[in-house]
Amino acid sequence: MCLCACVAGLFGEDLLQREYRGDRAVLAYVAVHPGATQRNVARAIGISERVAARSLDRLVDDDLLAVASDGATPAALRSYRLAS
């Protein structure tokens, strides 16, 4: 039982670290390319638009990125920049 809990914990930690690595790649891309869209980020980094959207949302929630376009723009067309 204990072994299963440890393995599950390590697996969960690996998934969490993978998300952090992806978020860092997204953050680095937007830092160099202010005004990038979700689609730009996904294509440049080689991830799906869904994964890019989740990373962008997390980074905006953490106040590391800011949405540079108005709220009426569809999510896939919003542009992002580093938060000030």
N, C-alpha and C positions, 0 to 999 in steps of 0.2 A: 504494500500500500504506500509506504513512504517513498519507495523508488518511483512509483507512478507519479506522485505529487512533485517530486524533484524533476523528473523528465518534463512534466507539463509546465513547470515553472521555467525551466530552461528554454523550452520551445516558445513560450510566451515572451520571454526576454529577447529571444532572437527576432521575433516579429516586431517587437517594439524598437529594437536597434535598427532594423531594416527601415522602418518608417522614419526614424531620426536621420538616417543616412540620406534617404530620399528627400526629406525636408531640407537638409543642408544643400543638396544639389539644386533644388528649386530656388532656395534663397540666394545661392551663388549666381545662378543664371539671371535672376531678376535684378540683382545688384549690378551686373554688367550690362543688362538689357532692360533699363527702365521702360515701362510702357508695354512690356510683354503680355500677351494674352495667355489664357489657359492652353490653347492649342499650340502657341509658340513654344511654351515651356515643355509640353508633352513631346512634341516632335524633336526638340533640341536635345532633350535628356534621354529620349528613348523609352518613355513610359506612356501608359494609356492616359487619355484625357480624364478618365474617372479618378485615377491615382493622382494626377496633377491637381485636380479640383480639390481632393481631400487635403493634399499638402498645402495648397494655397489657402484654403479655409483655416487650417490649423495655424499657419503663419500669420494670417490676418487676426485671428482670435488672440494670438500671443503678442500682438502689436509689433511684429517684426516687419510686416508688409502692410501697405495701404492700398485700397482700391482707388485707382486713378480716374476711373470713369464714373458717370452718373449712375444712380440706382436703377434707372429705367433700362439700362443696357442688359441684354441677356447674359447670364453667367458665363457662357463660353466666350463672349466677346469683351468682357471686362478686362481692363488693363491694370497691371500691378506695378508698384514701385516700392522702394524701401520706405518704411515709416520714418517720420522725422521725430 
